[in-house]
Each structure stands twice: as C-alpha cells, then as structure tokens.
C-alpha cells in the first residue's frame, strides 16, 4: 500500500505543481522564468539538507554558489541595457 501512496502523491502533487508552473509561464517575463528554473534545484538541495539531513558535496555547493552569482549579476546587466 505504501508504494501506491507514493505514486498517488507523486503524480497528483507533481502534476499539480507542473500545471501551475507551466500555466503561469505565459504571464511571466523570460528573465523571471529563467531565475525560477535555476533556483528550483537549489531549493530542493536546501530542503534535503534541512529535512533529510543530506550533506551536499563540494561540486553541489560550488554549483549553488555559481547559480546565485549568476542570478545576482543578471538583473544588473538587464537594467543597464534598459537605460540605454
């Protein structure tokens, strides 16, 4: 019975979240969509660390850091292009 519950939760919750995400894409700017796509794996890793006591390796920590650096640089570059 447990495997059935896992499938039900997985299909319903994942399907519902994907429906919400993909239906909102028409309303969002491309830059916001890109940030959400890159931040999603980081949130999953942070939830694993806090809930499941998972310890990421050095490559995951480096990747998380680089994603945050890229995200923090992206809005600055867009704003400077809009002023021109």
C-alpha positions in Angstrom: 0.0 0.0 0.0 2.9 2.4 0.7 4.1 2.2 -2.9 0.6 3.1 -4.1 0.6 6.2 -1.8 3.9 7.3 -3.1 2.7 7.1 -6.7 -0.5 8.9 -5.9 1.3 11.7 -4.1 3.9 11.9 -6.8 1.5 12.1 -9.7 -1.0 14.4 -8.1 1.4 16.8 -6.4 3.9 16.8 -9.1 1.3 17.1 -11.8 -0.5 19.9 -10.0 2.7 21.9 -9.4 3.8 21.4 -13.0 0.4 22.6 -14.2 0.6 25.7 -12.0 4.2 26.4 -13.2 3.6 25.9 -16.9 0.3 27.7 -16.9 1.9 30.7 -15.4 4.7 30.9 -17.9 2.5 33.0 -20.3 2.2 35.7 -17.6 5.9 35.9 -16.6 8.9 37.6 -18.2 11.6 35.4 -19.6 14.1 36.6 -17.0 11.8 35.6 -14.1 11.2 32.2 -15.7 15.0 31.6 -16.1 15.6 32.6 -12.5 12.9 30.2 -11.3 14.3 27.3 -13.3 17.8 27.8 -11.9 16.6 28.4 -8.3 14.4 25.2 -8.2 17.3 22.7 -7.9 18.9 24.8 -5.2 15.6 24.9 -3.2 15.4 21.1 -3.5 19.0 20.7 -2.2 18.3 23.1 0.7 15.1 21.2 1.6 17.2 17.9 1.5 19.7 19.5 3.9 17.1 20.8 6.4 14.6 17.9 6.3 16.6 14.8 5.5 20.0 15.9 6.9 21.6 15.4 3.5 25.1 16.8 3.1 25.9 18.1 -0.4 29.3 17.5 -1.8 31.8 20.2 -2.9 30.5 20.3 -6.5 26.9 20.9 -5.4 28.0 23.7 -3.1 30.1 25.2 -5.8 27.2 25.0 -8.3 24.8 26.6 -5.8 27.2 29.4 -5.3 27.7 29.9 -9.0 24.0 30.0 -9.7 23.5 32.7 -7.0 26.4 34.7 -8.5 24.8 34.4 -12.0 21.4 35.4 -10.7 22.7 38.4 -8.9 24.6 39.5 -12.0 21.7 39.1 -14.4 19.3 41.8 -13.2 22.2 44.4 -13.1 23.0 43.7 -16.7 19.4 43.9 -17.8 18.9 47.2 -16.0 21.9 48.7 -17.6 20.6 47.7 -21.1 17.2 49.2 -20.4 18.8 52.6 -19.5 20.5 52.8 -22.9 
